Amino acid sequence: MTSHYPKTIAAMILAGAAMALTAHGQPAAAADPATTTAPEVKAPEPALAAGLSDYRHELARTLGKGDSPRDWALAAQLLETQPPSGARLRERLQLLRRAAAAAPGDRIVQSAWARVCENRRGCGDPGALARIDPGNGASWIPPVTVAWKSGNLRAVDAGLARIAASGRFNEHYGQAIGVWRELFARHPPPSPAQADPAREADYVLSLALDEATAMAIPDTAAIIDACSKARHPQASSRRFASCGRVGRLLMDRAQTLTGRMAGVLLVRGSETVTRDDDARIRTIAWRFEQMGKVYAQLAADPVARQNYVNMVQANDSEMAAIGYQLAITGLPPMPPAGWEPAETTQPVRPQAEAATP
């Protein structure tokens, strides 16, 4: 199976992560962030990896022959390869085009159709999700990303202003988790050899989280690049003002910690940090640091891991689950007076930055 980049807390729990979180962009500190990396996910043994690859291919074919537009969209994701294959991309586009036409109101389908070609021009429909959920800032990330990569700066500025005015930013990560858990319940994947039931359940959950992360978490690298005043000093003050508002939206309303960290990068990169923003940033960094302690506990407790992911799914919010998890472990949700984040909690550079037009 081709592993997608795990960027959310829940995926990292099952990967054995403790304190590292991948967030797009550059840290405000002068230290070189290129040396800071996300936790490495241990690759499955070769026989299992080969079996997973075959499973993905066969399941995609099965789903593609069915009559469910959502299943067609899931099939398209299962056919994704790294590095991308031209033939596979054409097949994925055929599935998604058919799914998008058949299910114009399905958020899962339209999200996949909007994001399939963020790195290519002339395919997919970046505005598909924004048409059905225009009040959600996350819906506008794909069109702004495509506009930035194609050099359409007017559309970039208009899109950033639209995100800033949206008032809501929900990645719907919990919904995506539910979709992939349900699929793997219908079509169980191959399991590690001699796995006991608990380990097998953990393994299937990790696969579902991996796919849900790739499906739901928007790639904010392009808007963070567009909002970097250091990299684009010639951009208008209006753009950077919009970037600051987008950053505050994400810091306050994003439903994943990755999204909130991206908000930090946006206000810092646009050089629009206010005193109120400093308080927001401290709170986000505190919760990030405290969740590192929680990860260690969850890593040793399969039942607690399942319950945590159930909370993310039920609330369609990683942040709601984090708040509850901190409460039940007795960790304060707000930083004490005088606390400052350690260097290790600074956001890190993405593994692949957006191309600058």
N, C-alpha and C positions, 0 to 999 in steps of 0.2 A: 504494500500500500504506500502511496506517495503521501508522506506526512505534510499536512498544512502547518504553517507557523503558528504554534500555540501562543496567543497573546493575552488570554484571560486568566484570571486567578484560578478558576476551577480546573482548567486544563493543566495548569502547572502543578496543582496539588497531586494529580495522578502521575505527573512526570517526576515527582519527587522534589519539586522546587521549594526553596525556602524563601529567598528574599529578592530574586531578580524578576523584573517585569519589563517586557519590551514595550516601549512607547515611541511613537514616531517623532523625529525631530532632533534638535540640538539642546543640550542643557545650558542653563544660563551661566554655570560655572565655567571658568577658563580651562579646566582640566579636559584633556582629550577624551571624549566619550567613546571613541572607536574601540578602546580596549575593554569596554563594558559590554557584555553579551548576555543574551537570554540563556536560561538553563538549557542544557543539551538533553534532548529526549532520547533515551536509550532505544536503539533500533531493535526491532524484533529479530529473532534468529532467522537465518536465510530461508529455511523451509517455510516458516510461518509467513515471512514477507512475501515469498512467491505465492503462497496460498491466498494471501490477502489481495495481491494484485489480480489474480485470477478471479477471486470472489467479486471484487469491484467491477471488473469487466463483465462478468456473467450477470451480476445483479443489474448493472446498467442496461444490458440488453433486455432482461426480463421486464424491468420497469418501463423501458421505452416501448415495449409491445403492448403494454396495458392501456387502460382507458382513463387514467387519472392524470390531469395536467400537472399536479404537484409532483407526482412520481416522475414525470418526464423531466421536471426541473432538477429533482434529486439525481436522476440518471445522468444529467449533464454535468453535475458536479463530480460524480463518481468517475466520469471519463476524463476529468482534468488530469494533466500530466505535468511534471516538472523535469526538464524544461518543456515548455509548451510544444505540442505537435500540431502542425497545420491540419493534418487529416482529422485529428481528434477535435480540433477547434471547429471545423466545419460541421462535424457530427453534433457537437454540443450546441452550436448555433441553430441547427435544424430542430433539435429537441426543444430548445428554449423559445424559438419563434413560434412553434406549434403550441407550446404551453401558454405563452403570453397571450396569444390570440384566443385560446379556449378559456382562460381564467383571468380576465382583465381586472378582477377585484381581489385576487389572491396575493397577499403581501409577500409570501415566500416566493412565489413564481415571479412576480414583478421585480423583486429585489435581485433575484438571480439574473433576470433579463437586463436590468439596469447596470449590473456590475460586471457582466461577462467580458466586456471589451474596454475596461478602463485603461488598458495599456495598448489598445489598437484603435485605429480610426475606421469608421465606416461599417461598424457591425454592432449589433445589440441596440438598445435604446436607453441611454443614460437617464432620460427623464421619466422613465416608466414608473418608478416608485414615487417620485415627487407628484405625479398626477393623482395617485390614489391616497397619498398621505402627505399633503403639502404643508401641514402644520408641524411636521416633525423635521427638525433640522438635519437629522441623519439622512433623510430622503434626498437632500440636495448635495450630499457629498459626491456621488457619481458624476452629475453634470459639471460640477465645479472642477473635479479632477480631470475630466476629459477636456474641458475648456483650457485649463492650465497647461496640459501637455500638448495641446494643439496651438498654443500661443494666442488664444482669444481672450485678451486681457479684459475687454469690456464685459464679456460674459462671466469672467472670474469675479470681477468686482460686484456685478449684479447678484451673482450667486452667493457671495459672502454676505452681502446685505440681506439677502433672503434668509439665510441661516440665522443671522443675528436677530432677525425679527420674528423667528418662528416660535420662540417661547417654550419649546419642548425638544428633547433629544433622547430618543429611546432606540437603542440598537436592536431591541427585541431578541436578545440573546437567549432568554429563557424559552421563548417560543421555538427558536431554532433547536435548542436542546431537545424539547419534546418531540419535534418532528423526526429527528434522527434516532432518538431512543425508540420511538414507535416503529420506524423502519427496520431497525436491527432486531426488534422483537418479532416482527413478521418474517424477516429473512436473517436468521442468526449467522454471524460471521464465524469463520474458523477460529478456534481458541488455541491458546498455548498448550503444548503437550502436557498431559498429566496435571492439568490445572484443577484445583479444587473449586467448588461452587463459588466461594467468595472471591477467589482470584479471577475466575472467569467473569463474574459480574463486574469486577473492577475493570477488567480488560475491555469489555464491551462498552462500559461507560466512558472509558478513555477515548475509544474510537468515536463515540457519539459526540463527545466534547470537541474533539479535533475537527470533525466535520461542521459542527455548529459554529465554532469559532471562525472557520473559513467562510461560512455562509453569512454570519450576522455582523461581525465586527468590521465597520467601514475602515478603509485604508485612508488615514488622514495625512499621509506624507505630503501630498500635493498641496493641501491648504496650509500646512505648516511651512512649507517652502515658500508659497506665495506670500505668507504673512511675515517672513523674516526681513526685518528692516535692515539688518546688517548685509544681507545678500542682495536686497533690492531697494537700495536707498532712493532710487529715482521714482518709486511708486508713490501714489498720492497719499496725502494724510487721511483722506476719506477711507482708503482701503485699510490702513492700519487701525483706524477707529472701528471699522467693522470687524477686523480681526480680534480686537480687544473684546468686543461684545460677544463674538463667537466663543472666544476662550472662556468668558464668564458663564455663558450658557452651558458649555461642557463641564466646567468645574462644578456648577450647581445642579445640572439636570441630567448629565450622561448617566446611564444605568449600568455601566461597567467602569471599573477602576481604570482600565486602559483609556477610556474616553475622558475621564477626569484628569488623568495625567496629560493627555493631549491638550486639554484646556490650559493647563499650566504652561505648556510649551508655546501655545498661541499668545498668551498675554505677555510672556517674557520675550518671545521672538519679535512681537510687534512693538515692544518697548512701551507698553501701555499699563504697566503694573501700578496699581493704586494701593493705598494702605489697606483697604478692604480686601484687595486681592492677596496681599501678604498673609492675612488671616486665613483666607481660603486655602492658600498653598500649604500653610502649616498644617491645617486640618487634613488635607488630602495626604500629605507626606506622613503624618502621624498614623492615619488608618492603614496606609501601605505598610509602614514599619510594624504595626501591631499585628496585621494579618500574617506577616512573616512568622510570628510566634504561633499563630493558629495553624499554619500549614504543617508545622512539625507534629502537632497533635493529630491533625486529620490524616497525615501520611501513615500513622500507625493504627488508625481506626477505620476499617472499611464501612462500618455502619454509619459513623459520623460523616464520612465522605459522601455516602449516598444521600443522607439527610440534608447535607449542605447543598448538594446539586438539586435535590428536590425543592429546596427553598428558592433557589435561583429560578427554577422552572415555574414554580407556582406563582411567584411574584413577578415573573418576567423582568427581573431586576437583580443583577449581581450586587448592587449597592444595598438593596434591602436585606439580602442574605448576609452581607458583611456586617451590617448593623446588628442583626440578630446574633450572629456568631460572636461578635465582640461582647455583646451583653451576656450571653450564657457562659462565656469564659471569664467574665469579670474584668475585662479590659475596658478602660474608659474610652468613649468615642471621640473625645476632644483632647488636644494636647495640654499638658500642665503649663503653667506660667514659666517662661524662661526656656522651654524646650525648643531646640532647633533641629531640623532634619540632618541626619548624617549624610555624608557624601554618597554613600551607597544607595540612598533613596532618590538620588537625582534621576530624572528621565534620561534615557539613553538614545543614541542615534539609531535610526532604523537600519536594518541590514541592507536595504536597497533604497536609495533616495529617489524621489521623483526627478525626472529630467527637467532642467530649467529651459523654458522656451527662449 
